[in-house]
Amino acid sequence: MAYEAYSAVDLYGGQPGAALTDLVTLKHKTILKNIVIHNTTSSSSKLRLYIIRPGKTIGPETQRIGTSIASEDTVKFSFETVLPKGTKIAALQTPAGALSLDISGVEVISVV
């Protein structure tokens, strides 16, 4: 009998670049839980974040966050989104070096 094991996971921690970059490719089916964005500068900054499921490309239907973050502010997004293995999370920020991201979730691992 197969069942699923659940494991909390830190998917990404760092600063995305000014050019669109893949931050993480999911190794298992994952429940995306939280994205915390902190602006470390004294100026407003912008973030665009994409969730690209297997077989999809970056476009308007894959953008999940498009927001401005005020200077030295922190914003938290909470999700309950189930993403298949192979999904990519990509992002870009302007200006570069302003925003720090933490992305966390729960991996769902099939156990036989």
N, C-alpha and C positions, 0 to 999 in steps of 0.2 A: 504494500500500500504506500503510495507516494503522498508526501505532505510538504508544506512550505515552512521554511524557517525565516524569521525576520531579524534583521540586524541593522541597528542604527549606523549611519555612515556619514562621514564628512566628505562631501563630493568635491569641494573646491574651496581653497582659501588663497586669496592673493588679489592682484590688480590686473584686470584685463587691459589689453593694449588699446591704442588709438585706432588701429586697424582691426577689423573683425577677425577674431581668433577663436578656435575651439578651446573651451576651458576643460571639458571632460567628455569622454565617451563612456556611457554606462555599460558595465560588464555583466549586469544582471537586470532583470525587471526591477524597477525602483519606484517607490512612492516619494515624489518630490515633496518636501515638507516646508523648508524655510530658505529664504534668501535675505540676507542682511547686507545692506549697502551703507558704507560710511564714507562721507566726504572728508578727507583729511586736510583740505585747503581752505583758504579764506575767500574763495570764489565759488559761485554756483557751477555745478558740473552736470553733464548729461550721460545717461546710460541707456543702451539698447541691448536687450538680452533676447536670445532666440532659443527655442526648443525645437530641434530638428529630428523628427522621428525617422527611422530607416525608410529609405525610398523617397523622402521629401527633400526639398532644397530650400535655401534661405529665401524668404519672401514675406509679404505682409501676413500670410496665414501662420507663419511660424514665429513671429515676434510676439513675445509675452509681456515684456516690460519695455516701456519707452518713457523715461521720466527724467526730470531735473531734480537734483539733490542740492539743497541749499548749503552754503558754507558751513563746515563743521557739524553737519546734521547726520543723523542715522535714520534709515528707513528700513522697515521689516515687511516682507511679503510672506504670507503663509499660504500654503497650497495643500491639496489632498489629491494630487494628480498622479495617476499610475502611468509610468513610461516604460515602453518595452526595451529589452536589451538592445544595445547598439544606438540608442538615441544620443544625440550630441547636444550639449549646451554650449552656446557660443555667445560672445558679447564684445562690445566695444564701448569706449568712453571718450568723451571730449571735455576738457583737455586731458592728455595722457598724464598718468601718475596721480590723479586726484582721488579716485574711488577705490576702496578696498571692499571685496566681496567675500562672504562666507555663504556657501551653499550646502545644505544638509538634507538628508532623506533617510529612507529605510529601504534596504535591499531585500528583495523577496527571492529566496533561493530554494529551488525545488530539491527536495531530499527524497531519495528512494529507500 
